[in-house]
Amino acid sequence: MSQQNGNRSRINVEIYGQQYSVVGDESTSHIRIVAAIVDDKMRELNAKNPSLDTNRLAVLTAVNVVHDYIKLKEENEKLKERMRQKGLE
Amino acid sequence: MSQQNGNRSRINVEIYGQQYSVVGDESTSHIRIVAAIVDDKMRELNAKNPSLDTNRLAVLTAVNVVHDYIKLKEENEKLKERMRQKGLE
């Protein structure tokens, strides 16, 4: 998903009080859910660290999500390895 | 991972030209990898959308990472469901 233009669907979402025009192949509801998660995570981080400015808050939100992504990726690889061992792939 | 203080390890990383002090239970190398991924993603998005300010760039990076996370989570659930069906859980 990006802010680039193209032939794909474009929807407007609000994240942490700012409007974003997001383009993607995904459904409108998926894009809205993603925006709501980012908004929630930024507000949660702000509650814990009220001195952080919006920019740092957004970067640290991305840091936390990449951390979660790597952990999930590791779990995913273990599941796939287990399936391979059982001859399920 | 967060910017909060505590008894956990704290390391300094640079993301998109700014210094961050990140605290976490994870290894230093894990935190450095996470920071490098966020930095790469911000630079990649900036190359595609040079008019975006740093704040919007950071928020849209978080949006993209949450999108990737949800896709991976869906794949993960499918793998688990397949394992359940095969009596492996």
N, CA and C atoms of all chains as a GROMACS GRO file, in nm:
protein
  534
    1MET      N    1   0.084  -0.119   0.000
    1MET     CA    2   0.000   0.000   0.000
    1MET      C    3   0.088   0.125   0.000
    2SER      N    4   0.045   0.227  -0.066
    2SER     CA    5   0.129   0.347  -0.074
    2SER      C    6   0.043   0.469  -0.101
    3GLN      N    7   0.110   0.583  -0.115
    3GLN     CA    8   0.035   0.704  -0.151
    3GLN      C    9   0.045   0.732  -0.301
    4GLN      N   10   0.108   0.641  -0.375
    4GLN     CA   11   0.123   0.661  -0.519
    4GLN      C   12  -0.012   0.650  -0.590
    5ASN      N   13  -0.021   0.714  -0.703
    5ASN     CA   14  -0.142   0.705  -0.782
    5ASN      C   15  -0.132   0.588  -0.878
    6GLY      N   16  -0.243   0.547  -0.934
    6GLY     CA   17  -0.242   0.436  -1.029
    6GLY      C   18  -0.384   0.395  -1.057
    7ASN      N   19  -0.403   0.273  -1.104
    7ASN     CA   20  -0.538   0.225  -1.135
    7ASN      C   21  -0.603   0.155  -1.018
    8ARG      N   22  -0.538   0.151  -0.906
    8ARG     CA   23  -0.589   0.077  -0.792
    8ARG      C   24  -0.682   0.163  -0.707
    9SER      N   25  -0.752   0.097  -0.613
    9SER     CA   26  -0.848   0.172  -0.532
    9SER      C   27  -0.777   0.268  -0.436
   10ARG      N   28  -0.840   0.381  -0.415
   10ARG     CA   29  -0.782   0.483  -0.327
   10ARG      C   30  -0.884   0.518  -0.221
   11ILE      N   31  -0.843   0.514  -0.095
   11ILE     CA   32  -0.938   0.559   0.008
   11ILE      C   33  -0.868   0.654   0.106
   12ASN      N   34  -0.948   0.738   0.168
   12ASN     CA   35  -0.895   0.832   0.267
   12ASN      C   36  -0.915   0.776   0.407
   13VAL      N   37  -0.809   0.779   0.485
   13VAL     CA   38  -0.819   0.733   0.624
   13VAL      C   39  -0.757   0.839   0.714
   14GLU      N   40  -0.798   0.836   0.842
   14GLU     CA   41  -0.738   0.929   0.938
   14GLU      C   42  -0.652   0.850   1.035
   15ILE      N   43  -0.528   0.890   1.049
   15ILE     CA   44  -0.438   0.824   1.145
   15ILE      C   45  -0.376   0.932   1.233
   16TYR      N   46  -0.397   0.919   1.362
   16TYR     CA   47  -0.341   1.012   1.460
   16TYR      C   48  -0.370   1.158   1.422
   17GLY      N   49  -0.496   1.180   1.382
   17GLY     CA   50  -0.542   1.316   1.352
   17GLY      C   51  -0.504   1.371   1.216
   18GLN      N   52  -0.435   1.289   1.134
   18GLN     CA   53  -0.399   1.338   1.000
   18GLN      C   54  -0.466   1.254   0.893
   19GLN      N   55  -0.501   1.318   0.781
   19GLN     CA   56  -0.565   1.248   0.670
   19GLN      C   57  -0.459   1.185   0.579
   20TYR      N   58  -0.484   1.061   0.537
   20TYR     CA   59  -0.395   0.994   0.442
   20TYR      C   60  -0.479   0.936   0.329
   21SER      N   61  -0.428   0.950   0.207
   21SER     CA   62  -0.492   0.890   0.092
   21SER      C   63  -0.411   0.765   0.058
   22VAL      N   64  -0.471   0.649   0.086
   22VAL     CA   65  -0.395   0.525   0.069
   22VAL      C   66  -0.443   0.448  -0.053
   23VAL      N   67  -0.348   0.403  -0.134
   23VAL     CA   68  -0.378   0.329  -0.256
   23VAL      C   69  -0.336   0.184  -0.237
   24GLY      N   70  -0.419   0.092  -0.282
   24GLY     CA   71  -0.380  -0.048  -0.270
   24GLY      C   72  -0.473  -0.140  -0.346
   25ASP      N   73  -0.428  -0.265  -0.362
   25ASP     CA   74  -0.510  -0.366  -0.428
   25ASP      C   75  -0.609  -0.427  -0.329
   26GLU      N   76  -0.591  -0.396  -0.204
   26GLU     CA   77  -0.673  -0.456  -0.099
   26GLU      C   78  -0.811  -0.392  -0.091
   27SER      N   79  -0.903  -0.460  -0.020
   27SER     CA   80  -1.038  -0.406  -0.003
   27SER      C   81  -1.034  -0.281   0.086
   28THR      N   82  -1.139  -0.201   0.071
   28THR     CA   83  -1.152  -0.081   0.153
   28THR      C   84  -1.150  -0.117   0.302
   29SER      N   85  -1.220  -0.227   0.337
   29SER     CA   86  -1.226  -0.264   0.479
   29SER      C   87  -1.087  -0.304   0.532
   30HIS      N   88  -1.009  -0.374   0.449
   30HIS     CA   89  -0.873  -0.411   0.492
   30HIS      C   90  -0.790  -0.284   0.519
   31ILE      N   91  -0.797  -0.189   0.427
   31ILE     CA   92  -0.718  -0.065   0.443
   31ILE      C   93  -0.762   0.010   0.569
   32ARG      N   94  -0.896   0.012   0.593
   32ARG     CA   95  -0.946   0.081   0.713
   32ARG      C   96  -0.899   0.012   0.841
   33ILE      N   97  -0.896  -0.121   0.840
   33ILE     CA   98  -0.850  -0.196   0.957
   33ILE      C   99  -0.702  -0.166   0.983
   34VAL      N  100  -0.621  -0.168   0.876
   34VAL     CA  101  -0.478  -0.139   0.890
   34VAL      C  102  -0.457   0.001   0.950
   35ALA      N  103  -0.530   0.099   0.896
   35ALA     CA  104  -0.518   0.237   0.945
   35ALA      C  105  -0.558   0.245   1.093
   36ALA      N  106  -0.666   0.174   1.130
   36ALA     CA  107  -0.713   0.177   1.269
   36ALA      C  108  -0.609   0.114   1.363
   37ILE      N  109  -0.542   0.008   1.317
   37ILE     CA  110  -0.439  -0.057   1.399
   37ILE      C  111  -0.321   0.040   1.423
   38VAL      N  112  -0.277   0.107   1.315
   38VAL     CA  113  -0.166   0.201   1.329
   38VAL      C  114  -0.205   0.315   1.424
   39ASP      N  115  -0.326   0.367   1.406
   39ASP     CA  116  -0.377   0.474   1.493
   39ASP      C  117  -0.378   0.428   1.639
   40ASP      N  118  -0.431   0.308   1.665
   40ASP     CA  119  -0.434   0.253   1.801
   40ASP      C  120  -0.295   0.240   1.860
   41LYS      N  121  -0.203   0.186   1.781
   41LYS     CA  122  -0.067   0.162   1.830
   41LYS      C  123   0.004   0.294   1.862
   42MET      N  124  -0.020   0.395   1.779
   42MET     CA  125   0.043   0.525   1.805
   42MET      C  126  -0.013   0.587   1.934
   43ARG      N  127  -0.145   0.573   1.953
   43ARG     CA  128  -0.207   0.629   2.075
   43ARG      C  129  -0.160   0.555   2.201
   44GLU      N  130  -0.145   0.423   2.187
   44GLU     CA  131  -0.099   0.340   2.298
   44GLU      C  132   0.045   0.380   2.337
   45LEU      N  133   0.128   0.398   2.236
   45LEU     CA  134   0.268   0.436   2.261
   45LEU      C  135   0.276   0.577   2.319
   46ASN      N  136   0.188   0.664   2.271
   46ASN     CA  137   0.183   0.802   2.322
   46ASN      C  138   0.143   0.804   2.470
   47ALA      N  139   0.050   0.714   2.508
   47ALA     CA  140   0.006   0.708   2.648
   47ALA      C  141   0.123   0.668   2.738
   48LYS      N  142   0.211   0.580   2.684
   48LYS     CA  143   0.326   0.536   2.764
   48LYS      C  144   0.441   0.635   2.760
   49ASN      N  145   0.452   0.708   2.649
   49ASN     CA  146   0.564   0.803   2.630
   49ASN      C  147   0.511   0.937   2.581
   50PRO      N  148   0.445   1.013   2.671
   50PRO     CA  149   0.379   1.137   2.625
   50PRO      C  150   0.474   1.244   2.572
   51SER      N  151   0.604   1.230   2.598
   51SER     CA  152   0.698   1.334   2.552
   51SER      C  153   0.742   1.314   2.407
   52LEU      N  154   0.709   1.200   2.347
   52LEU     CA  155   0.753   1.174   2.210
   52LEU      C  156   0.674   1.256   2.109
   53ASP      N  157   0.743   1.316   2.009
   53ASP     CA  158   0.669   1.388   1.904
   53ASP      C  159   0.612   1.286   1.804
   54THR      N  160   0.520   1.333   1.719
   54THR     CA  161   0.447   1.243   1.628
   54THR      C  162   0.541   1.162   1.539
   55ASN      N  163   0.646   1.228   1.491
   55ASN     CA  164   0.741   1.162   1.403
   55ASN      C  165   0.808   1.042   1.472
   56ARG      N  166   0.859   1.065   1.592
   56ARG     CA  167   0.925   0.958   1.667
   56ARG      C  168   0.825   0.849   1.707
   57LEU      N  169   0.704   0.893   1.738
   57LEU     CA  170   0.597   0.800   1.773
   57LEU      C  171   0.568   0.705   1.656
   58ALA      N  172   0.561   0.761   1.535
   58ALA     CA  173   0.533   0.679   1.416
   58ALA      C  174   0.649   0.584   1.387
   59VAL      N  175   0.773   0.635   1.400
   59VAL     CA  176   0.890   0.549   1.374
   59VAL      C  177   0.894   0.435   1.476
   60LEU      N  178   0.869   0.465   1.603
   60LEU     CA  179   0.872   0.360   1.706
   60LEU      C  180   0.755   0.262   1.692
   61THR      N  181   0.644   0.310   1.638
   61THR     CA  182   0.532   0.220   1.607
   61THR      C  183   0.576   0.121   1.499
   62ALA      N  184   0.642   0.174   1.394
   62ALA     CA  185   0.693   0.087   1.288
   62ALA      C  186   0.795  -0.013   1.344
   63VAL      N  187   0.880   0.033   1.436
   63VAL     CA  188   0.980  -0.055   1.501
   63VAL      C  189   0.908  -0.170   1.573
   64ASN      N  190   0.805  -0.137   1.650
   64ASN     CA  191   0.732  -0.241   1.724
   64ASN      C  192   0.664  -0.341   1.631
   65VAL      N  193   0.607  -0.289   1.521
   65VAL     CA  194   0.537  -0.380   1.430
   65VAL      C  195   0.637  -0.470   1.355
   66VAL      N  196   0.753  -0.414   1.316
   66VAL     CA  197   0.854  -0.497   1.249
   66VAL      C  198   0.902  -0.605   1.346
   67HIS      N  199   0.918  -0.569   1.473
   67HIS     CA  200   0.956  -0.667   1.576
   67HIS      C  201   0.852  -0.781   1.581
   68ASP      N  202   0.722  -0.743   1.588
   68ASP     CA  203   0.615  -0.844   1.591
   68ASP      C  204   0.617  -0.929   1.464
   69TYR      N  205   0.645  -0.863   1.349
   69TYR     CA  206   0.647  -0.933   1.221
   69TYR      C  207   0.756  -1.040   1.221
   70ILE      N  208   0.875  -1.004   1.268
   70ILE     CA  209   0.988  -1.099   1.269
   70ILE      C  210   0.956  -1.219   1.359
   71LYS      N  211   0.894  -1.192   1.475
   71LYS     CA  212   0.857  -1.300   1.568
   71LYS      C  213   0.756  -1.395   1.501
   72LEU      N  214   0.658  -1.335   1.434
   72LEU     CA  215   0.555  -1.415   1.367
   72LEU      C  216   0.616  -1.495   1.252
   73LYS      N  217   0.710  -1.432   1.181
   73LYS     CA  218   0.779  -1.498   1.069
   73LYS      C  219   0.855  -1.621   1.121
   74GLU      N  220   0.919  -1.606   1.237
   74GLU     CA  221   0.993  -1.718   1.297
   74GLU      C  222   0.897  -1.833   1.332
   75GLU      N  223   0.781  -1.795   1.391
   75GLU     CA  224   0.680  -1.897   1.426
   75GLU      C  225   0.631  -1.968   1.300
   76ASN      N  226   0.609  -1.886   1.197
   76ASN     CA  227   0.564  -1.936   1.069
   76ASN      C  228   0.662  -2.037   1.008
   77GLU      N  229   0.790  -2.004   1.015
   77GLU     CA  230   0.894  -2.093   0.960
   77GLU      C  231   0.898  -2.225   1.038
   78LYS      N  232   0.879  -2.217   1.169
   78LYS     CA  233   0.878  -2.338   1.251
   78LYS      C  234   0.760  -2.427   1.214
   79LEU      N  235   0.643  -2.364   1.193
   79LEU     CA  236   0.524  -2.440   1.153
   79LEU      C  237   0.548  -2.510   1.020
   80LYS      N  238   0.608  -2.436   0.924
   80LYS     CA  239   0.634  -2.492   0.791
   80LYS      C  240   0.734  -2.607   0.801
   81GLU      N  241   0.836  -2.589   0.887
   81GLU     CA  242   0.937  -2.693   0.904
   81GLU      C  243   0.873  -2.819   0.962
   82ARG      N  244   0.783  -2.799   1.059
   82ARG     CA  245   0.713  -2.913   1.120
   82ARG      C  246   0.628  -2.985   1.015
   83MET      N  247   0.563  -2.906   0.929
   83MET     CA  248   0.481  -2.966   0.824
   83MET      C  249   0.567  -3.043   0.724
   84ARG      N  250   0.684  -2.988   0.692
   84ARG     CA  251   0.776  -3.055   0.600
   84ARG      C  252   0.818  -3.190   0.658
   85GLN      N  253   0.850  -3.188   0.788
   85GLN     CA  254   0.894  -3.311   0.855
   85GLN      C  255   0.786  -3.418   0.853
   86LYS      N  256   0.660  -3.372   0.853
   86LYS     CA  257   0.547  -3.466   0.852
   86LYS      C  258   0.503  -3.499   0.710
   87GLY      N  259   0.579  -3.449   0.613
   87GLY     CA  260   0.546  -3.476   0.473
   87GLY      C  261   0.419  -3.408   0.426
   88LEU      N  262   0.388  -3.292   0.487
   88LEU     CA  263   0.265  -3.221   0.449
   88LEU      C  264   0.289  -3.109   0.349
   89GLU      N  265   0.412  -3.097   0.302
   89GLU     CA  266   0.434  -2.991   0.202
   89GLU      C  267   0.492  -3.049   0.074
   90MET      N  268   0.910  -0.372   2.230
   90MET     CA  269   1.022  -0.276   2.240
   90MET      C  270   0.965  -0.135   2.254
   91SER      N  271   1.033  -0.052   2.331
   91SER     CA  272   0.981   0.082   2.351
   91SER      C  273   1.093   0.176   2.389
   92GLN      N  274   1.055   0.300   2.417
   92GLN     CA  275   1.155   0.395   2.464
   92GLN      C  276   1.149   0.409   2.616
   93GLN      N  277   1.067   0.327   2.680
   93GLN     CA  278   1.056   0.336   2.825
   93GLN      C  279   1.183   0.286   2.894
   94ASN      N  280   1.204   0.333   3.013
   94ASN     CA  281   1.319   0.286   3.088
   94ASN      C  282   1.281   0.165   3.172
   95GLY      N  283   1.377   0.092   3.221
   95GLY     CA  284   1.347  -0.025   3.303
   95GLY      C  285   1.475  -0.101   3.326
   96ASN      N  286   1.463  -0.230   3.358
   96ASN     CA  287   1.582  -0.310   3.383
   96ASN      C  288   1.630  -0.383   3.258
   97ARG      N  289   1.566  -0.358   3.147
   97ARG     CA  290   1.601  -0.432   3.027
   97ARG      C  291   1.713  -0.363   2.950
   98SER      N  292   1.767  -0.433   2.850
   98SER     CA  293   1.879  -0.376   2.775
   98SER      C  294   1.834  -0.257   2.690
   99ARG      N  295   1.923  -0.161   2.679
   99ARG     CA  296   1.892  -0.039   2.605
   99ARG      C  297   2.001  -0.019   2.500
  100ILE      N  298   1.962   0.001   2.376
  100ILE     CA  299   2.065   0.034   2.278
  100ILE      C  300   2.021   0.153   2.192
  101ASN      N  301   2.122   0.223   2.139
  101ASN     CA  302   2.094   0.337   2.052
  101ASN      C  303   2.102   0.294   1.906
  102VAL      N  304   2.000   0.331   1.830
  102VAL     CA  305   2.000   0.301   1.687
  102VAL      C  306   1.968   0.428   1.610
  103GLU      N  307   2.009   0.430   1.482
  103GLU     CA  308   1.975   0.545   1.398
  103GLU      C  309   1.874   0.500   1.293
  104ILE      N  310   1.763   0.573   1.286
  104ILE     CA  311   1.661   0.542   1.185
  104ILE      C  312   1.628   0.671   1.110
  105TYR      N  313   1.650   0.670   0.980
  105TYR     CA  314   1.620   0.784   0.894
  105TYR      C  315   1.683   0.912   0.950
  106GLY      N  316   1.809   0.899   0.992
  106GLY     CA  317   1.887   1.015   1.035
  106GLY      C  318   1.861   1.061   1.178
  107GLN      N  319   1.771   0.989   1.249
  107GLN     CA  320   1.745   1.029   1.388
  107GLN      C  321   1.788   0.919   1.485
  108GLN      N  322   1.834   0.961   1.602
  108GLN     CA  323   1.878   0.865   1.703
  108GLN      C  324   1.759   0.819   1.789
  109TYR      N  325   1.753   0.689   1.815
  109TYR     CA  326   1.650   0.635   1.903
  109TYR      C  327   1.715   0.546   2.007
  110SER      N  328   1.667   0.557   2.129
  110SER     CA  329   1.714   0.471   2.236
  110SER      C  330   1.605   0.367   2.258
  111VAL      N  331   1.634   0.245   2.217
  111VAL     CA  332   1.531   0.139   2.221
  111VAL      C  333   1.558   0.040   2.333
  112VAL      N  334   1.453   0.010   2.409
  112VAL     CA  335   1.463  -0.081   2.522
  112VAL      C  336   1.388  -0.209   2.488
  113GLY      N  337   1.446  -0.323   2.521
  113GLY     CA  338   1.375  -0.448   2.495
  113GLY      C  339   1.442  -0.567   2.559
  114ASP      N  340   1.368  -0.679   2.561
  114ASP     CA  341   1.425  -0.803   2.614
  114ASP      C  342   1.507  -0.873   2.507
  115GLU      N  343   1.498  -0.824   2.386
  115GLU     CA  344   1.564  -0.892   2.274
  115GLU      C  345   1.713  -0.862   2.270
  116SER      N  346   1.785  -0.942   2.190
  116SER     CA  347   1.929  -0.922   2.175
  116SER      C  348   1.957  -0.791   2.101
  117THR      N  349   2.079  -0.740   2.122
  117THR     CA  350   2.121  -0.618   2.052
  117THR      C  351   2.110  -0.637   1.901
  118SER      N  352   2.151  -0.755   1.853
  118SER     CA  353   2.149  -0.776   1.707
  118SER      C  354   2.005  -0.776   1.654
  119HIS      N  355   1.911  -0.831   1.730
  119HIS     CA  356   1.771  -0.830   1.687
  119HIS      C  357   1.722  -0.685   1.675
  120ILE      N  358   1.751  -0.605   1.778
  120ILE     CA  359   1.706  -0.464   1.777
  120ILE      C  360   1.769  -0.389   1.660
  121ARG      N  361   1.897  -0.416   1.632
  121ARG     CA  362   1.964  -0.349   1.520
  121ARG      C  363   1.902  -0.389   1.386
  122ILE      N  364   1.867  -0.517   1.373
  122ILE     CA  365   1.804  -0.564   1.248
  122ILE      C  366   1.668  -0.496   1.228
  123VAL      N  367   1.589  -0.489   1.337
  123VAL     CA  368   1.457  -0.425   1.330
  123VAL      C  369   1.472  -0.278   1.287
  124ALA      N  370   1.567  -0.208   1.349
  124ALA     CA  371   1.590  -0.066   1.316
  124ALA      C  372   1.632  -0.051   1.170
  125ALA      N  373   1.719  -0.142   1.122
  125ALA     CA  374   1.766  -0.135   0.984
  125ALA      C  375   1.652  -0.159   0.885
  126ILE      N  376   1.559  -0.249   0.921
  126ILE     CA  377   1.443  -0.276   0.834
  126ILE      C  378   1.355  -0.152   0.823
  127VAL      N  379   1.328  -0.088   0.939
  127VAL     CA  380   1.244   0.033   0.938
  127VAL      C  381   1.312   0.143   0.856
  128ASP      N  382   1.442   0.161   0.877
  128ASP     CA  383   1.519   0.261   0.803
  128ASP      C  384   1.510   0.235   0.652
  129ASP      N  385   1.531   0.108   0.611
  129ASP     CA  386   1.522   0.071   0.469
  129ASP      C  387   1.384   0.101   0.413
  130LYS      N  388   1.280   0.065   0.488
  130LYS     CA  389   1.143   0.084   0.440
  130LYS      C  390   1.110   0.232   0.423
  131MET      N  391   1.159   0.314   0.517
  131MET     CA  392   1.134   0.459   0.506
  131MET      C  393   1.206   0.516   0.383
  132ARG      N  394   1.329   0.471   0.359
  132ARG     CA  395   1.405   0.522   0.243
  132ARG      C  396   1.342   0.476   0.111
  133GLU      N  397   1.292   0.354   0.112
  133GLU     CA  398   1.227   0.298  -0.007
  133GLU      C  399   1.100   0.379  -0.040
  134LEU      N  400   1.021   0.407   0.063
  134LEU     CA  401   0.897   0.483   0.045
  134LEU      C  402   0.929   0.627   0.002
  135ASN      N  403   1.035   0.682   0.058
  135ASN     CA  404   1.076   0.818   0.021
  135ASN      C  405   1.117   0.826  -0.126
  136ALA      N  406   1.185   0.719  -0.174
  136ALA     CA  407   1.229   0.716  -0.314
  136ALA      C  408   1.108   0.717  -0.408
  137LYS      N  409   0.999   0.650  -0.363
  137LYS     CA  410   0.877   0.644  -0.446
  137LYS      C  411   0.791   0.769  -0.432
  138ASN      N  412   0.797   0.831  -0.312
  138ASN     CA  413   0.714   0.949  -0.282
  138ASN      C  414   0.799   1.060  -0.221
  139PRO      N  415   0.883   1.124  -0.305
  139PRO     CA  416   0.978   1.222  -0.249
  139PRO      C  417   0.913   1.345  -0.186
  140SER      N  418   0.783   1.366  -0.214
  140SER     CA  419   0.719   1.486  -0.158
  140SER      C  420   0.668   1.466  -0.015
  141LEU      N  421   0.667   1.342   0.033
  141LEU     CA  422   0.615   1.317   0.169
  141LEU      C  423   0.710   1.369   0.275
  142ASP      N  424   0.656   1.435   0.378
  142ASP     CA  425   0.744   1.476   0.488
  142ASP      C  426   0.773   1.356   0.578
  143THR      N  427   0.872   1.371   0.665
  143THR     CA  428   0.919   1.258   0.746
  143THR      C  429   0.807   1.198   0.831
  144ASN      N  430   0.723   1.283   0.884
  144ASN     CA  431   0.613   1.238   0.968
  144ASN      C  432   0.519   1.144   0.891
  145ARG      N  433   0.476   1.188   0.773
  145ARG     CA  434   0.384   1.106   0.692
  145ARG      C  435   0.455   0.980   0.643
  146LEU      N  436   0.583   0.993   0.613
  146LEU     CA  437   0.664   0.880   0.569
  146LEU      C  438   0.667   0.772   0.678
  147ALA      N  439   0.686   0.816   0.801
  147ALA     CA  440   0.693   0.722   0.913
  147ALA      C  441   0.558   0.655   0.935
  148VAL      N  442   0.448   0.732   0.927
  148VAL     CA  443   0.314   0.675   0.948
  148VAL      C  444   0.283   0.574   0.836
  149LEU      N  445   0.316   0.610   0.710
  149LEU     CA  446   0.287   0.519   0.599
  149LEU      C  447   0.376   0.395   0.602
  150THR      N  448   0.496   0.410   0.657
  150THR     CA  449   0.582   0.292   0.676
  150THR      C  450   0.514   0.198   0.776
  151ALA      N  451   0.462   0.254   0.885
  151ALA     CA  452   0.390   0.173   0.984
  151ALA      C  453   0.268   0.107   0.919
  152VAL      N  454   0.197   0.180   0.833
  152VAL     CA  455   0.081   0.124   0.761
  152VAL      C  456   0.123   0.002   0.678
  153ASN      N  457   0.233   0.018   0.603
  153ASN     CA  458   0.279  -0.093   0.518
  153ASN      C  459   0.321  -0.214   0.601
  154VAL      N  460   0.385  -0.188   0.713
  154VAL     CA  461   0.431  -0.300   0.797
  154VAL      C  462   0.313  -0.373   0.860
  155VAL      N  463   0.210  -0.298   0.905
  155VAL     CA  464   0.091  -0.361   0.962
  155VAL      C  465   0.020  -0.444   0.854
  156HIS      N  466   0.016  -0.391   0.733
  156HIS     CA  467  -0.043  -0.466   0.620
  156HIS      C  468   0.031  -0.599   0.602
  157ASP      N  469   0.164  -0.594   0.597
  157ASP     CA  470   0.244  -0.717   0.583
  157ASP      C  471   0.218  -0.813   0.699
  158TYR      N  472   0.206  -0.756   0.820
  158TYR     CA  473   0.183  -0.838   0.940
  158TYR      C  474   0.050  -0.914   0.929
  159ILE      N  475  -0.055  -0.842   0.886
  159ILE     CA  476  -0.186  -0.906   0.875
  159ILE      C  477  -0.184  -1.019   0.772
  160LYS      N  478  -0.116  -0.995   0.660
  160LYS     CA  479  -0.106  -1.099   0.556
  160LYS      C  480  -0.035  -1.223   0.611
  161LEU      N  481   0.073  -1.199   0.684
  161LEU     CA  482   0.150  -1.310   0.742
  161LEU      C  483   0.067  -1.384   0.848
  162LYS      N  484  -0.010  -1.307   0.926
  162LYS     CA  485  -0.096  -1.364   1.029
  162LYS      C  486  -0.200  -1.457   0.964
  163GLU      N  487  -0.256  -1.413   0.851
  163GLU     CA  488  -0.354  -1.495   0.779
  163GLU      C  489  -0.290  -1.627   0.733
  164GLU      N  490  -0.167  -1.616   0.679
  164GLU     CA  491  -0.094  -1.736   0.633
  164GLU      C  492  -0.071  -1.829   0.753
  165ASN      N  493  -0.032  -1.768   0.864
  165ASN     CA  494  -0.006  -1.841   0.988
  165ASN      C  495  -0.129  -1.918   1.036
  166GLU      N  496  -0.245  -1.851   1.032
  166GLU     CA  497  -0.370  -1.914   1.076
  166GLU      C  498  -0.404  -2.032   0.986
  167LYS      N  499  -0.380  -2.016   0.855
  167LYS     CA  500  -0.408  -2.125   0.760
  167LYS      C  501  -0.318  -2.244   0.789
  168LEU      N  502  -0.191  -2.218   0.816
  168LEU     CA  503  -0.097  -2.327   0.849
  168LEU      C  504  -0.143  -2.401   0.974
  169LYS      N  505  -0.183  -2.323   1.076
  169LYS     CA  506  -0.228  -2.384   1.202
  169LYS      C  507  -0.354  -2.466   1.181
  170GLU      N  508  -0.446  -2.412   1.100
  170GLU     CA  509  -0.570  -2.482   1.070
  170GLU      C  510  -0.540  -2.615   1.000
  171ARG      N  511  -0.445  -2.611   0.906
  171ARG     CA  512  -0.408  -2.732   0.832
  171ARG      C  513  -0.347  -2.835   0.928
  172MET      N  514  -0.267  -2.786   1.023
  172MET     CA  515  -0.206  -2.877   1.120
  172MET      C  516  -0.311  -2.938   1.213
  173ARG      N  517  -0.410  -2.855   1.250
  173ARG     CA  518  -0.519  -2.905   1.336
  173ARG      C  519  -0.595  -3.016   1.263
  174GLN      N  520  -0.621  -2.992   1.135
  174GLN     CA  521  -0.695  -3.092   1.055
  174GLN      C  522  -0.620  -3.224   1.047
  175LYS      N  523  -0.486  -3.214   1.049
  175LYS     CA  524  -0.403  -3.334   1.040
  175LYS      C  525  -0.371  -3.392   1.177
  176GLY      N  526  -0.432  -3.331   1.280
  176GLY     CA  527  -0.411  -3.381   1.417
  176GLY      C  528  -0.271  -3.353   1.470
  177LEU      N  529  -0.208  -3.247   1.419
  177LEU     CA  530  -0.072  -3.217   1.464
  177LEU      C  531  -0.068  -3.112   1.574
  178GLU      N  532  -0.184  -3.071   1.619
  178GLU     CA  533  -0.181  -2.971   1.730
  178GLU      C  534  -0.256  -3.022   1.851
   0.00000   0.00000   0.00000
